[in-house]
Amino acid sequence: MAGYIAVRRAAETRRASSTSLAARVASALAIWRQRRNLAELPAYLREDLGLTQSQVLRESRRPIWDAPELWRS
């Protein structure tokens, strides 16, 4: 019985930690869209956020798979 429970918990953990392909694509597209919108911000909005043009360019040029862990959940 204990072996069955351990196997079942391992399977549930794998399922919970794996993300579907559709979810990964949706996340990548959302990141791409957010970075594109950031790059297109007018200067007065960028300044309201306290960002420099170089910071905006650096962030907007990052690849879509390079996202903070918080965004991936």
C-alpha positions in Angstrom: 0.0 0.0 0.0 2.8 2.4 0.9 4.5 1.8 -2.5 1.3 2.5 -4.3 0.9 5.9 -2.5 4.5 6.9 -3.2 4.0 6.1 -6.9 0.8 8.0 -7.1 2.3 11.1 -5.3 5.2 11.0 -7.7 2.8 10.9 -10.7 0.8 13.8 -9.3 3.9 15.9 -8.7 5.1 15.3 -12.3 1.6 16.3 -13.6 1.5 19.4 -11.5 5.0 20.5 -12.5 4.6 19.9 -16.2 3.0 22.6 -18.3 1.0 21.8 -21.5 2.4 23.0 -24.8 -0.6 25.3 -25.3 0.1 27.0 -21.9 3.7 27.4 -22.8 2.9 29.0 -26.2 0.3 31.3 -24.6 2.8 32.4 -21.9 5.5 33.0 -24.6 3.1 35.1 -26.6 2.0 37.1 -23.6 5.7 37.8 -22.7 6.3 38.8 -26.3 3.3 41.1 -26.3 4.2 42.8 -23.0 7.7 43.4 -24.2 6.5 44.8 -27.5 4.1 47.2 -25.7 6.9 48.2 -23.4 9.1 49.1 -26.3 6.4 51.2 -27.8 5.7 53.3 -24.7 5.9 57.0 -25.2 8.7 58.8 -23.3 6.3 60.4 -20.8 4.9 57.1 -19.7 8.3 55.5 -19.6 9.5 58.3 -17.3 6.4 57.8 -15.1 7.5 54.3 -14.6 11.0 55.4 -13.8 12.6 53.6 -16.7 15.3 54.9 -19.0 15.3 54.2 -22.7 18.2 51.9 -22.4 16.4 49.8 -19.7 13.3 49.6 -22.0 15.4 48.5 -24.9 17.3 45.9 -22.9 14.1 44.4 -21.6 12.3 44.5 -24.9 15.1 42.7 -26.7 15.2 39.7 -24.3 14.1 36.4 -25.8 10.7 35.2 -24.9 12.0 32.2 -23.0 14.0 34.5 -20.7 11.3 35.4 -18.2 11.3 35.7 -14.5 10.1 32.7 -12.6 7.1 34.6 -11.3 5.8 35.0 -14.8 6.1 31.3 -15.6 3.6 30.1 -13.1 
